[in-house]
Amino acid sequence: MVIRDFDWKHSYATSDIREDGKLVDILHDFYIPALSRATRYDRVAGYFTSSSLAAASQGFSRFVENGGVARFVVGMQLDPEDAAAILRGDTSRADRVMLEQLDITPSWPDAVRHGVELLAWMVTQGYLSVRVGLRVHAQEGTPQPLDFAQDGYLHEKWFILGDEEDEIYISGSLNESRTALAVNAENITLQPSWISDWNRSILKDKHRSFEALWLGKHPAIKTFSLPEAVHARLVKIASNVTGLFEIDGTPMPYHPMPDQKQEVREADEIQPSLAERLRFAMIRLAPLLPGGEQVGIETTPIEPWPHQRFVANRLLETYPRNHLLCDEVGLGKTIEAGLAFRALWLSGRARSIRVFAPASLTAQWLVEMAEKFFLPFYRRTNSKGRWECIDMLSGETIQGDGKMFDSPLEIISTGLVINRHGGRLLAGLPETDLVLVDEAHKARRQTPDNQTAVPRFNKLYQELQSELYGKSRTLLLATATPMQLNRVEAFDLLKLMPSAGAVQFSEDLCEIFYRTRDKLLNREPMADYESEWLRRYLNDVRASSPEQWRFVHNHVLSFFGQTGLEDFVERWLEPMDWDEVQPALSLLAPLGRSMLRHTRSLLRAYQREGLLNANLAWREVHPSIVKLSGVEREVYDQLQDYCAELASHIAANMEEGRQRAAIGFYLSFLRLRYASSFYALRCSLERRLVKIRQTLDHKAQQFANSDIDREELEEMSDEEVEGLVLKHRTESDLTWEQGAVSRLLATMDRLPSTPRKMQQLLQDIDQRRVSGTDRVRQLVLFTRYADTMNYLHDELRRLLPRCPMGTFSGAGGTLRRAGEYHPERMDRTTIKQSFVGGNIDILLCTDAAAEGLNLQSADLLINFDLPWNPMMLEQRIGRIDRIGQHHEHIRVLNYLYQDSVEEVVYSRLVQRFREALTVSGELQFSLLPIQPEDFEDYAKADGEQGKIDEEELLCRAYEHAKRIKERQQLTEFKADEQKAAYEALEAQQRAEPLPATLELIWSAISESKYLRALGGSIESFRHGDAFSLVDVPGLPREVLLTTSRDLFEHGLGQDDHRRLHFATYGDPVFEKLLDYMLQPLTEVQTAWQNRKPLVSIRIDNHELRTLEDALDTEPPEDSQIELKERSLPLQGRQDDRVGRQQKVMLNSASASLASQKLNSSPDSQNNQISEIDRFRVDVNNRHGQRVHLNFDTPDRNSMLAVREKLLWPVAQKGNGLVVDADPLLLTASRDVIFRQLGDRNCRTSHDVARRLTIQAEELAARS
């Protein structure tokens, strides 16, 4: 039966008279005939009351015959305080009210009891899903009564019934009250889809409204899932009934009760066989078997690139070892980390994982971990522990209150870590198996260019060094910019890497290695002590980093390179050709031992060999210069005057240095807003003016204390930045600024309605217009600010009404369909799928979309404004310049105001670089060697402190580029060599059988006789196959599982609304399927919950180690399953004693040298160090080129215990120690002493020796 084949009336009312003279019976005349034919039922009506729920159950007895799936949104009336708490995520406030409505009492009429019991059974059997709605003000978001209408929204009662082809929209006075239920009183109107275009249009609108309600994105109704306590009560109600009835007592004719249903299945022998349960047991336990870590990688819904697989495997085989993850932007550091997280989490090797990232990236981390790896991370949104997580079933974001660090999987903003007003957050951090810090380059010393001074580190580095390093078994530092760091800053990160061995804590020893290596590669003669030192270093690598040594020796070096390395280390022979050994000297260098880095050159190498399965496009970046004149130029000049005068006022009215960081940050913020759009600048100035007036009236919240620093400024919202530097200002000073801002706004009132930059955008869009339509070839536009994005959306919506357009920002996504004016809200995944599917022509994004949103179907990206951090520009371009880009070439248009700082850097400076400097091909040209601070200094007005000109900017760029080239040489590993090494390594790994793979999981599901007996079957789609699960207890009525990555990426198709899930660990449907199939095998479930490492599954004396083994096994039904456990060595934190003792020795030896060679009275640095330099030259000219240097340490035994691993021989001498010092050690000591002399309070031999001794004692104590 189908809906269309029934003779429907236009309306049904209990007061109507039928043709036979009887009153209309709504239940039997409408609901039962309708639901007997429907397979879909979406309802928006009623309250969460017993009578309303009972009324909503009408016709359910026939609905289940068709395998129908229903979704109900029911309203709830609460007091404002409870409603507000629920909107904040505390759904427990709803439990009491909802449970009261389900408290069946003898006073309940039979109609109510029958209806509630039938509805409860539908929920527990998976035929019905319910979400509860709260009415909120459509504009303000505050809780309101359900009948509230002052915001223009009227809460209606309606529902949609449908089958595969047709549907009906029903509205009217739906049965709600207990009195109406008793007489079954309703009055409804029907609008079938097959009658008219008008009806079809209404249905389209209602579908859109329902989806918004269901996803919680409706502006006037916020919905949430049934609380656990309420769902449990429904299960209890369903389990206690002996029969199911309609509200009028009509018995349910088709489906038996759950206990009866089980009897029928047993009678028909529809039960999983032991062989099938064994296969699902092997799937469940595969991550715990030998090689199980690889199962986590191989069963993700994404196909890792070769280098991503290599990084994940390196992290696994060396776990727990610290690493630097340094892949170039767009090559997937997040993917690499997620693969390792998933493998370690599933195998039980890591029981706690925490990610620390800038606030702007935490939401992206949450989405990536959920969508790509099915890892249920919690994202902490404040220091009190409030959280967000993603519901794996619905994809919705759930919020709630909790306690910081009480979840094993957490994502935490580094802004919370460095917030001076939030206390020491990390003091409460528990021991954590794995910690990752994203954007780790932001943990740095404050003056990296001054290497002659004792370093002072920012708050993030201090917390990283003092808390995270000590409380994590494994620490991963992720940064795409290691080459952009000052050399000493890279060494600062290396101090957190115990794998660096003896050189870990000393940048001076790192420098010794690189200087020695460079002498070899330049074929300069080496002294004996240098060769001996290098041998000691390499032997330390072989002992402390055996995995790295094996990889380099077996997969990177040629035969001659292997022989040469062995000759040098083991036989004390010089290699015949140092060039053959060069890769080892890079990969085994201090940075190479810890850093995992890849560039796009590697992908090009794969592309040349035809090993890349997807396209890698060539990019063309073009500046689009926008000339300024007239009022636009006047606004710019006036803004510069305001900035310069404000800086002058602040300096004149405050103590020296007070709020200097804050004023510079605020002025840069205004200049960036101007460069974005006049609209964005106006919004900021208007808000600033309000804050000035409030400050004058003593009403404003004032930001920026005198001790605020750059880290905290960068974590501020735009609104907070607009309130900076208002504190500690005089009334006259504020009055001046009020007038200056007002005058600037008055000038902006004379701006043309369509600014020149907007005109340029319209011209570029017009060139892409599809002839005769408003449609255009796809493009992505980026802007820094949401204000600019909203302005552009409004303008384009007005000018291109038939062009489908989307937006994506930190607030989420919207889609405005062709011909419609109001956009609808959409989640990240839907926006991406709509764009890649060709349903969006223009996508407007803020930088919130610059991470994790893949938009490779577009060949044009427009930067409406340019960031002052070239890394962010590269992240933007990376949204379309991706593996799998649909086009051979892509274009990037950079909109630049003529003579602006952006035009100078991104146009003129680029051209001058191309002409005057050849930068290594490893450096993408969009990554100009310019720092945000350089932008800020160049953008300053003439006369403003710190202002630099174009030539100085170019000089800085040259210097940055020079350093980048130097640092690239520190870790150079050529792309072709990488490719060859990874191919050999992957071939070796592929030879080892895995406990489970996606292909084997698909075989277990698709070949299951039990699932097929229930009605399951394979269905084929354009991008792959899926298995339809039918009638599996505890699962939705019909759901699809696939192991096809292509199908999961592209979906079933626009017209197929069934739910598609990926058959892998963490997917909620797959997990429920495993739990159901393994119900009798409690020992399997217990082993999984406890994550016990296993050797095999044994059955009838047969040992099964892979799912393939299980697929080939048909054991007798009475066989017993036995789990054979294995033990893993207890892995503690990495041992950094060698690095600490080597640093203690260096400091102690330096203290001894300082006390002997420095003057006892203050003098200049150069004069003080001259005696040490003379002594060093003298030792170098000696026959043995060595000198015995006596020293002492706080713990001689600790040093003597590791003396064989130190880089210089140490021996005991009397009550002290002696080191066989050579010119290398003297050079390192000289540099250590020189830095101490840079302190104005440390100028004598006594001061330096005392300081170095104290530092050695502190380091030894930490050992």
C-alpha positions, 0 to 999 in steps of 0.5 A, spaced: 500 500 500 502 507 498 499 513 500 496 515 494 492 509 493 487 512 498 481 516 497 483 522 502 479 527 504 481 535 504 480 535 512 478 531 518 474 533 524 470 529 529 464 534 528 464 532 521 458 527 519 461 521 514 457 519 508 454 513 512 451 518 517 456 517 523 461 522 526 468 522 523 473 517 527 480 520 527 483 514 529 480 509 524 478 514 518 485 517 518 491 515 522 490 508 521 489 508 514 495 513 513 500 510 518 499 503 514 501 506 508 507 511 511 514 509 512 516 516 514 513 520 520 515 527 522 511 531 527 511 537 531 506 538 536 504 537 543 507 537 550 511 532 553 505 530 557 502 523 558 496 525 554 499 529 549 504 523 548 498 518 548 495 522 542 501 522 538 501 514 538 495 514 534 496 509 528 503 506 531 500 499 531 500 499 523 506 504 522 511 498 524 508 493 519 512 498 514 518 498 518 517 506 518 521 511 522 518 516 526 521 523 529 517 527 534 519 534 536 515 535 542 514 542 546 516 543 554 514 548 559 519 550 564 520 555 569 525 560 566 531 558 571 530 551 569 529 553 561 536 557 561 540 551 565 537 546 559 540 551 554 546 551 557 547 544 557 544 541 563 539 537 561 538 534 568 533 540 570 528 536 565 528 529 568 524 531 574 518 534 570 519 529 564 519 523 569 513 525 572 509 525 566 511 518 565 509 516 572 503 511 570 498 511 576 491 508 577 488 514 575 490 514 568 485 513 563 486 507 559 487 511 552 492 515 556 496 508 558 495 505 552 498 511 548 504 512 552 505 504 552 505 504 545 509 510 544 514 507 549 515 501 545 516 504 539 522 508 542 525 502 545 525 498 539 528 504 534 522 506 530 521 512 534 526 518 536 524 524 540 527 531 541 524 536 546 524 543 544 524 549 548 521 556 546 526 561 545 526 569 543 528 568 536 533 574 536 535 574 543 535 567 545 532 567 552 527 562 554 520 564 553 513 560 553 511 556 548 505 560 546 510 566 545 509 570 539 512 577 540 518 575 536 514 574 530 514 566 530 508 562 532 509 555 534 504 551 530 502 544 530 503 539 524 506 533 521 508 530 515 507 523 513 510 520 507 512 513 503 518 512 498 514 517 493 509 521 496 507 525 502 502 529 506 502 535 510 497 535 515 496 541 520 490 543 525 488 543 532 492 536 533 489 532 539 493 535 545 489 535 552 486 529 556 479 531 555 480 531 547 483 525 548 478 522 551 473 524 546 478 523 540 477 530 538 481 533 532 480 538 526 486 537 521 487 539 514 491 535 509 495 537 503 498 532 499 504 532 495 501 530 488 495 535 488 499 541 486 506 545 486 503 549 491 503 543 496 509 541 494 512 548 495 509 548 502 512 541 504 519 543 501 519 549 506 516 544 512 522 539 511 527 545 511 523 547 518 523 540 521 530 539 519 532 545 523 528 543 529 531 536 529 538 539 529 537 544 534 538 550 529 531 553 529 532 560 532 525 560 536 526 553 538 532 549 541 531 542 542 535 536 545 535 529 546 531 525 551 535 525 557 538 518 559 533 517 565 527 519 561 529 514 556 530 508 561 523 510 564 520 508 557 524 502 556 521 500 563 514 502 561 515 498 554 518 492 558 512 491 563 506 491 558 503 485 556 500 487 550 500 493 545 493 497 544 491 503 540 488 509 544 481 506 543 483 499 545 484 496 538 490 491 539 496 491 535 495 486 530 502 485 527 508 486 532 509 481 538 512 484 544 519 483 545 519 477 549 514 474 544 518 476 539 524 473 541 521 466 542 519 467 534 526 468 532 528 462 537 523 458 534 525 459 527 532 458 529 534 466 527 540 466 531 547 468 530 551 462 530 558 461 534 562 462 527 559 468 526 559 471 533 567 468 533 568 473 527 565 479 531 569 477 537 575 477 532 573 484 530 572 487 537 579 484 539 583 486 533 586 492 536 589 488 542 592 483 538 599 483 536 599 488 530 593 491 533 595 498 533 595 498 525 588 496 525 586 503 528 590 506 522 587 501 517 580 502 519 579 510 519 574 513 514 580 516 511 586 514 506 592 516 509 597 519 505 604 515 505 608 520 509 602 521 514 602 513 515 610 513 516 609 519 521 603 515 525 607 508 525 614 512 527 610 515 533 607 508 535 614 504 534 617 509 538 612 510 543 612 513 549 617 518 545 617 525 544 617 528 537 616 535 533 611 534 528 613 539 523 609 538 516 608 543 512 601 547 512 596 542 508 600 536 509 596 533 515 599 534 522 592 533 525 591 527 521 598 524 523 596 525 530 589 523 529 592 516 526 596 515 532 591 517 537 586 512 535 591 507 534 594 508 541 587 509 544 584 503 541 590 498 543 589 501 550 597 503 550 594 510 551 589 511 557 589 519 557 590 524 551 590 531 551 591 536 546 592 543 547 591 548 542 590 556 540 582 557 542 581 558 534 583 551 533 580 547 538 573 547 535 577 544 529 580 539 533 574 537 536 571 536 529 577 532 526 577 527 531 570 526 531 569 525 524 575 522 521 577 518 527 571 517 531 574 519 538 570 522 543 574 528 545 571 533 550 573 540 548 574 545 554 571 552 553 573 555 560 577 554 566 572 551 570 571 545 566 565 547 561 565 542 555 563 541 548 563 534 545 560 531 538 554 526 539 557 521 534 550 518 532 547 525 530 553 529 529 550 535 534 554 538 539 553 537 546 554 542 552 555 541 559 558 543 566 564 538 568 571 538 572 577 540 568 581 534 567 576 529 568 575 526 561 581 521 558 580 525 552 580 532 552 582 538 548 584 545 551 585 552 549 592 554 550 589 561 552 586 558 558 593 555 560 597 562 559 591 566 562 594 570 568 587 571 571 585 564 571 590 561 576 595 556 574 591 551 570 596 546 569 598 545 577 592 540 577 593 536 571 594 529 572 599 524 569 597 524 562 599 518 557 600 523 551 600 530 550 600 534 544 601 542 543 599 545 537 602 551 534 608 550 539 612 555 536 608 560 540 612 557 546 618 561 545 623 566 548 622 573 548 628 575 545 631 570 540 635 574 536 639 576 543 643 569 543 648 573 548 643 574 554 640 569 559 634 567 555 627 569 558 621 565 556 614 567 555 608 564 559 606 558 554 614 556 554 614 556 562 608 552 563 610 547 557 617 546 560 615 546 568 608 542 567 607 539 561 614 536 560 614 533 566 606 530 567 606 527 560 609 520 558 609 522 551 609 530 549 608 531 541 609 539 539 606 540 532 608 546 528 608 548 521 614 553 522 620 550 524 624 553 519 621 560 520 623 559 527 630 562 530 635 557 530 636 558 538 628 557 538 628 550 535 633 548 540 629 551 545 623 546 543 629 540 542 630 541 550 623 538 551 625 532 546 629 526 550 630 523 544 636 528 542 640 524 548 646 528 550 645 534 547 638 535 549 639 541 554 644 545 550 644 549 544 651 550 545 652 542 544 647 542 538 651 547 535 657 543 535 654 537 532 652 542 526 659 545 525 662 539 525 657 536 520 658 541 516 666 541 516 665 534 513 660 535 508 665 541 506 670 536 505 674 540 510 680 537 515 677 534 521 681 534 528 682 527 531 678 530 537 672 532 532 672 525 529 672 522 536 666 526 538 662 525 532 663 518 533 661 518 541 655 522 538 653 517 533 654 511 538 649 515 543 644 515 537 644 508 536 643 506 543 638 511 545 634 511 538 634 504 535 628 505 531 631 511 528 638 508 527 635 502 523 630 506 519 636 510 516 641 504 516 636 500 512 631 504 508 635 511 507 642 509 506 645 506 500 650 500 500 656 505 500 652 509 505 651 503 510 658 501 509 661 508 510 657 509 517 659 502 520 666 504 518 666 510 521 662 508 528 665 501 529 672 501 526 674 508 526 675 509 519 674 515 515 668 513 509 670 513 502 665 518 500 662 522 506 656 524 501 653 517 501 653 518 509 650 525 508 643 523 509 644 519 516 648 526 518 641 530 517 636 525 520 641 523 526 642 530 527 639 533 534 633 536 530 633 530 525 632 525 531 626 528 534 623 532 528 618 529 523 617 534 517 615 533 510 614 538 504 610 538 498 616 536 494 615 529 497 608 529 494 610 532 487 615 526 487 609 521 488 606 524 483 612 524 478 612 516 479 604 516 478 604 513 486 599 519 488 592 517 486 589 524 486 591 530 482 595 535 485 594 542 482 599 547 480 597 554 483 598 561 480 597 567 485 596 574 483 595 580 486 589 584 485 591 592 486 585 596 488 587 604 487 585 608 493 582 615 491 577 620 494 574 619 500 577 612 501 584 615 501 581 620 506 579 615 511 585 612 510 589 618 512 585 620 517 585 613 520 593 613 520 593 620 524 588 617 529 593 611 530 599 616 531 596 621 535 592 615 540 599 612 541 602 619 542 597 620 547 598 613 551 605 614 551 604 621 554 599 619 559 602 613 562 608 610 565 614 608 561 612 601 558 605 601 561 600 597 556 605 598 550 603 591 548 596 593 548 596 599 544 600 596 539 596 590 538 589 595 538 592 599 532 594 593 528 587 591 529 584 597 526 589 597 520 587 590 519 579 592 520 581 597 515 584 593 510 578 588 510 573 592 509 570 599 510 564 596 513 568 592 518 572 598 520 565 602 521 563 596 526 569 597 530 569 604 531 562 604 533 563 599 538 569 603 540 565 609 541 560 606 545 566 603 550 569 610 550 562 613 552 561 608 557 568 609 560 567 616 561 560 614 565 564 609 569 560 603 566 565 600 561 569 593 563 576 595 561 581 590 559 588 590 559 592 591 565 599 593 565 602 586 565 598 584 559 603 580 554 602 578 546 600 571 548 593 574 552 592 579 547 592 574 541 587 570 545 582 576 546 575 576 542 574 582 537 570 586 542 575 585 547 580 588 543 576 594 541 576 595 549 583 596 550 587 601 553 581 605 556 584 604 563 588 609 566 586 614 562 584 621 563 578 624 562 581 629 557 584 624 554 578 620 553 574 626 550 579 627 545 579 620 543 571 620 543 572 626 538 577 623 533 573 617 533 566 621 531 570 625 526 572 619 523 565 616 522 563 622 520 568 622 514 566 614 513 558 617 512 561 620 505 564 613 502 561 611 496 555 606 496 559 600 493 567 601 495 572 600 489 574 593 492 567 591 492 567 593 485 573 589 483 569 583 486 563 584 482 567 584 476 571 578 478 564 574 479 561 577 473 567 573 469 565 567 472 558 567 470 554 562 467 551 565 461 544 567 461 544 566 469 546 568 476 550 562 477 557 562 477 563 557 477 565 555 484 569 560 488 571 561 495 572 567 498 576 568 505 576 574 509 579 575 516 572 578 520 565 576 520 563 583 519 566 583 512 563 576 511 556 578 513 557 585 509 559 581 503 553 576 503 548 581 504 551 585 498 551 579 494 544 576 496 541 583 493 545 583 487 545 575 485 538 573 488 539 567 484 546 565 486 546 559 491 551 562 496 554 559 503 558 562 509 562 559 514 565 562 520 566 561 527 559 561 528 557 555 524 555 555 516 549 558 512 546 556 505 542 561 501 539 557 496 537 560 489 531 564 489 531 565 496 532 571 501 533 568 508 539 563 509 538 556 513 543 554 518 547 548 516 553 544 520 560 544 517 559 537 514 553 539 510 556 545 508 562 542 505 558 536 502 553 542 499 559 545 496 563 539 493 556 537 490 555 543 486 550 546 490 553 552 492 557 557 487 560 562 492 562 560 499 564 566 504 569 564 509 572 567 515 579 564 518 575 559 522 574 555 516 582 555 514 583 548 518 579 542 516 574 544 511 576 541 504 573 545 498 577 542 492 572 542 487 573 550 486 579 553 482 579 560 484 580 563 491 579 570 493 583 573 499 578 579 500 583 581 505 590 579 507 593 576 514 599 579 517 601 572 518 603 568 511 602 562 515 595 563 515 595 565 508 597 558 506 592 555 510 587 559 506 590 557 500 590 550 502 582 549 503 582 548 495 590 547 493 589 539 496 590 532 494 584 531 490 583 538 487 578 537 481 582 542 476 589 542 474 591 549 475 588 553 481 588 561 481 589 565 488 587 572 487 589 577 493 586 584 493 590 589 496 590 596 497 595 600 493 601 602 497 598 599 503 602 594 507 599 588 504 601 590 497 608 592 499 609 585 502 605 580 498 606 584 491 612 588 491 616 584 496 615 578 492 617 580 486 623 583 489 625 576 492 624 573 486 629 577 482 634 578 488 634 571 492 633 564 491 630 561 496 630 553 497 624 550 493 622 547 500 619 554 502 613 555 499 613 562 496 606 564 499 610 563 506 614 569 505 619 570 510 616 575 514 613 575 521 607 579 524 611 583 528 614 586 521 607 587 518 606 591 524 612 595 524 611 597 517 604 599 518 605 604 523 604 611 521 610 616 520 613 618 526 610 612 530 615 609 535 618 603 531 616 605 524 620 601 519 621 603 511 620 598 505 628 597 505 628 595 512 622 591 511 626 587 505 632 587 509 629 583 515 626 579 510 632 577 507 635 575 514 629 571 515 630 567 509 637 566 510 636 563 517 630 559 514 635 556 509 640 555 514 635 551 518 633 547 512 640 544 512 639 542 519 634 537 517 635 536 510 632 529 507 631 530 499 624 528 497 626 523 492 630 519 498 624 520 502 619 517 497 624 511 496 625 510 503 617 510 505 616 505 499 621 500 502 618 501 509 611 500 507 612 494 502 615 491 509 610 493 513 604 490 508 607 483 508 605 482 515 598 480 516 593 485 520 588 482 525 583 486 521 582 490 515 576 494 512 576 489 507 575 483 512 570 487 516 566 488 510 566 480 509 564 479 516 558 483 515 556 482 508 556 474 509 553 474 515 547 469 514 544 472 521 544 479 518 541 477 512 536 472 515 533 479 518 532 482 512 539 485 511 542 486 504 548 489 500 546 495 496 550 498 491 551 506 490 555 510 485 561 511 490 561 504 493 557 498 496 553 498 503 550 493 507 542 495 510 541 492 517 534 491 518 531 489 525 537 488 529 535 489 536 537 495 539 539 499 532 535 503 528 529 500 524 534 501 517 541 503 517 546 502 512 554 500 514 559 501 509 567 500 509 567 504 502 571 510 504 569 514 497 561 512 499 562 515 506 565 521 503 560 522 498 554 520 501 548 516 498 545 521 494 541 527 495 534 523 494 536 518 499 535 520 506 537 514 510 543 514 515 550 511 512 555 509 518 562 507 517 563 500 519 569 502 524 571 502 531 567 508 535 561 509 530 555 508 534 551 503 530 557 499 529 559 499 536 552 497 538 552 491 532 558 489 536 555 489 542 549 485 540 553 480 536 557 479 542 552 479 548 553 471 550 561 472 550 562 476 556 569 474 557 570 478 550 567 484 552 570 484 559 577 484 555 575 489 551 573 494 556 579 492 560 584 493 554 587 487 555 593 485 550 592 478 547 596 473 543 590 470 540 583 467 540 583 460 541 577 455 540 578 447 539 585 448 540 586 452 534 589 459 535 586 465 531 590 471 530 586 475 524 579 476 522 581 472 516 583 466 520 576 467 523 572 467 517 575 460 515 573 457 521 566 453 522 567 451 529 561 446 533 556 450 537 558 447 543 565 450 542 569 454 548 572 460 546 579 462 550 583 468 550 590 468 550 593 474 554 600 477 553 604 482 557 607 488 555 613 491 558 611 497 562 613 503 559 615 509 563 617 516 561 623 517 557 629 517 560 633 524 560 638 523 565 644 523 560 642 530 557 641 532 564 648 530 566 651 532 560 648 539 561 650 539 568 657 537 566 658 543 561 655 548 566 660 545 572 666 545 567 664 552 565 663 554 572 670 551 574 673 555 567 670 561 569 673 561 576 680 560 573 680 565 567 675 570 568 677 577 572 675 577 579 673 585 578 667 587 573 669 588 566 666 588 559 664 582 556 669 582 551 675 583 556 672 578 560 672 572 555 679 574 552 683 570 557 678 564 555 679 565 548 687 565 549 686 559 553 682 555 548 687 557 542 693 555 546 689 548 547 688 547 540 695 548 538 698 543 543 700 536 541 694 532 544 689 538 543 686 536 550 686 539 557 684 536 564 679 540 567 677 539 574 670 540 576 665 538 581 657 536 581 652 536 586 651 528 585 657 525 582 654 518 582 649 520 578 654 523 573 659 517 573 653 512 572 652 515 565 659 517 563 660 512 558 654 515 554 657 522 555 660 526 549 667 527 553 670 522 558 669 523 565 673 520 571 673 521 578 679 524 581 679 525 589 673 528 591 671 531 585 671 529 577 675 531 571 673 531 564 678 530 558 676 537 555 678 538 548 677 545 544 670 543 542 668 543 550 672 549 551 668 552 545 661 550 548 664 553 555 666 559 552 659 560 549 655 558 556 660 563 560 659 569 555 651 568 555 652 569 563 656 575 562 650 578 558 647 579 565 648 586 567 648 583 574 653 578 573 660 581 571 665 577 575 668 570 575 665 569 582 658 571 579 658 567 573 661 561 577 656 561 582 650 562 577 652 556 573 653 552 579 646 554 582 643 552 575 647 545 575 644 544 582 637 545 579 638 541 573 641 535 577 635 535 582 630 535 577 634 528 574 
